[in-house]
Amino acid sequence: MCFSEVSMLSEEMEKIIRPILEESEFDLIELKIKGTGKAPVFQIFVDHDQGVKIADCSRLSRCIATAIDCDHPEIQNYRLEVSSPGLDRPLKTERDFEKNVGRDVKVVYGGEEVIELTGTLESVREGDIRLKTQSETHSIPIRLIRSARIKLKW
């Protein structure tokens, strides 16, 4: 599939997926389209305030497959994968940060000068996060964050 085909298909898929997820109070974290035009693979990563269970993924997969089959019968031979993005997924949205207040996070941010910090995510307000490191507390605009991940404790 070329970029324009993937982009158009991605938009169509989001129109199908979002209402189903919103009705069940799930967040769409990411939609990836892989495979070929004749056999696309739709990878859908979802999250929920109470976590994501295997039964949730199965139920959502059935609902989404039914919607695809009804709305786009021309899409055939597809594979649908619905899953949780995992604990080590990147934090991207304000909601992602809000859900992880109190956790240790590694943040890379900046414009021309790139800064890397690790600390405890204290709060999220008006498009900024507050990150407490060992030495001080930093206010970082989310729009400047290049990557952010939860630091897992092993």
N, C-alpha and C positions, 0 to 999 in steps of 0.2 A: 504494500500500500504506500502511496506517496503521501507527503505531508498534508496536502490539501484534503485528500480523502480521509485521513486519520482525523484531521481537525473537524471536518464536517460530521463524521461519524461520532466523534467525541461529544460534540454539541447535541446531536440527536439523542445519544445515550444519556447525557445529563438531564435532558428534558423528561426522559422516561424514569430515571432513577430517583431524582430529587423528591418528587411528590411521595413516592413509596417510602423513602427513608424518613421524610419529615412526618408522615402519618404515624410512623413507629418511633418517632423521636430519636432517630439515629442521625449522625452527622456524616456527610460524605467527606472523607479525608483526601482521597485521591482516586482517580479513574485512569487506568493505563490500558491502552489498546495495543496488543501485540499480534503476532501471527501474520496471516496473509488476508487479502481481500476475500478469498474464497473460504477461509477458515480462521476468522478472527478470534482472538482470545481477549475477553473483557475481564480485567482484574479490578475489582471494586474493593476499596479499603474503607471500612466504616468504624465509627466509634460511638459510644453511648456513655452517659454519666455513670451507669451501673456496670460498665464493662460490656464486652461482647462474648457471648457464649456460642458454642458450635450450633446449638439449636436455632439461635438468632440468625446465623449465617445461612443455614439451610432454609429457614422460612423466607428470608429476604431473597435468596437465590430463586426459590420457586415463584415468588411474586414478580420479581424482575423478569424472569424468563417468560412468564405468561404475558407480561406487558410487551416485551420485545416481539414475541410471536404474534400478538394481536396488532400492534402498531406498525411493525416492520416485517411482514412475512417474507420480504425479499432477502432478509438477513438469515442465512441458513448455515448449517455446519459450524456454528459458533460454540465456543466454550466459555462458560461463565464461572468466575472464581470470586466469591465474596468472603472477605476475611477481615480480621483486625490488623491494623498496621504494625502491631507489636510495641513493646516498651521502648525500644531504641529508635523509634521513628523520629524524624525531624519535627520540631515544633515550628509552625508557620504562622498560624493565625492568633489573634488576640484571645480567642476562646481556648486554643491549645495552651497558651501560657496561663490563663486563668485556672484551668483545670489542674495545673501542676504547681501552683503556689505552695511553697514549703519544701519543694524538692530541690536537690542539687542539680544544677544545669551548667553545661559548657556552652558559651555563647561566643560566636565570631561575628564581629560587626565593624562597620566603618565605611568611609568613602575611599579616598586615596590611601589613607593610613588604616591598615587592618589591625584590629585589637582582638585578642582572645582572652576571655575571662572565664573562670569557673567559680561558682558561688551558689548561695541559696536564693531561689526566686522568692522575693518577699511580697511583691504585689504587682498588679497590672492596673494602670489608670490612663485613660485618655490617650491611648496609642503608645504608651511607654511602659517598660518593665523596670522594676527596681531589683537589682541583683546585689546581694550582700556577699562580698568576698572577705577574706581574712583581715584585710587592712581597711576597707571602706565600703560604702554603699554607692552603687552606680545607678544612674537613671539613663536608660538606653531606649531610644525610639525604635519601635518594632520595625519600621520601614527601613532602618539601617542594618538590621540583622541579616547577615549572610547565611548563617546556619546556627541552629540551637538544638541541643539534644540533652535528654535527661542523663545524668551520670548514674549508671547502675552500680549498686554496691554488691560486690560478690564476696 
